[in-house]
């Protein structure tokens, strides 16, 4: 099957599933505010992975059980709404990308805070004009090399072996 057709089918299945899940009367599903983030239908249209996320405080296992128990209703509705040769069997997978993104964001903020705290310490010097000066590699060489020495490593290019 052409890739563009599969993409269109995936988008249509996702769109219809979002609407169908609003109609599900199972309290485990309707309390959780389930959102379908992606759908991946196999090439033969027999199977589909449905990635979903939830809003609100809810038990993941309960929502998963509710989706599995409503699978018959969901497949019936998909068959009525979409003109497909075969109605796929759904596998529901919890999408954790939003949670992972929030965790990464908080970790980056923590690293940024730690870097600011370290920069405020003894690593930097503040000049009279209020500009913070951070030592560079050249200034470190000047402090550590003996007077008149070009290169502290002793491997000066002008020396003969």
N, C-alpha and C positions, 0 to 999 in steps of 0.2 A: 504494500500500500504506500502511496506517495506520502512523503513526510509532511507536506503542507496539509494534506487531508487529515492525517493523524492529529496535527496541531489544532485544526479546526474542531475535530471531534472532542479533543481534550478540553478545549475552551467551552464548548457547548455543554459537555457533561458537567463541568465545574459550575457553570452558570445555573443549569437546571438543578443541580444538587443543592446549591445555596437556597433556592426557592423551595425545594421539596423539604429540606430540613426544618424550615419554618413551619411546615404543616404537620410535622411529626408530633404526635400527642404524648409520646413517652416522656414522663417528667425528668428522666435522667438526661434527655437530650434538650428539651425545651428550656430547662432551667440553666443550662450551661452556656447558652448563646454560642452555638457551634458555627464556625466560619470555615468554608472550604478554601484552602489556599492554593491547591493544585490538584489536578487529576491526570493520571497517566494510564491511558488505555492501551492494551497490547495490540499488536498488529492484526491479530485475528479477531479482535473485539470480544474475546471471551472473558478477559480479566481486566480489572482496572484497580490501580492503587489510588486511593483518595487520601490526600494529606489535609488534615484539618487542625485548626487551633481553637481554643476556647477562651472565653472571657468570663471573668468572675471566679469566685471560689467554688470549685467543684472537684470531685474525685475523678481522676483519670480513668480508673478501672470502670467506674459506673457509667461514664460517658461512652467508653468503648463498648461496654455491654449493651447500652441502649442503642447505639448505632448498629451493632450486630443483630440485635433483636428486631430492629426496624428495617432490616435489609430487604425483606420481602416487599414491604410497602414501597421502599425506595426503588427497587428494580421495576415494580409494576408501573410506578409513575414515570420512570425514565423510558420504559417501553412505550407508554402512551404519548409522551411528549417528543421523543426523538425517533426518527425513522432510521433505525439501524437494523442490519441483518440479524444480529445477535445482541441481546441485552447482556452487558458484562456482569460478572460476579465481582462485587466490590470487596476490597481489603482496605480497612480504615487504619491509617497511620497517623499518630500524633506528630504534628509539625512543631519542632522546638526551635526554629530559626529565630523567632522573635525573642524567646527567652535567652538564647545564646547571644544574640545581638545586644540585649540589655546587659548581660553579664560582661561582655567584652567592653562595652561602653563604660561600665563602672570600673573595670580594671584599668582602662586607659586614663580615666579621671584620677584614680588613685596614683598611678605612675606619674602623671603630670603634677599632682600635689607633692609627691615625694621629691621630684626634681626641683620644684620651686623651693621646698624646704631646704634641700641640700645647697641650692644656689645662694640662699640667704646666709649660709654658714661661712666658714673660714676659706672656702675656695675662691671667693671673689673679693675684690677690694673696691671701695667706692671712692671716686675722686672728688675734688672740691666742687666740680660742676654737677654732681649728683648722678653721674653715669657709672654704672657698675662695670668694672673691668675684670674679665676672667683671664687667668694666666694662659698663655699659649705655649706651644712647643718651643718657639724661639726664645721666649723669656726664660723658660726653664733651662735651656742650654746655656744661656748667659750666666745664670746663677750657679750652675754646676761645673762649668769649664774653668780651668785656670786662666789667668790673665794672658792674653795674647794668643791663646790656642784657638785655631780655626775650628777644629773638629775634636770633640771629646773622646771619640772612639779610638783614636790613635791610628786610624786607617786613612790618613791624609793622602790625597792623590799626588801631592808634590813630593812625597818621600820616596827614596829609592830603596828597594828591598835589600 
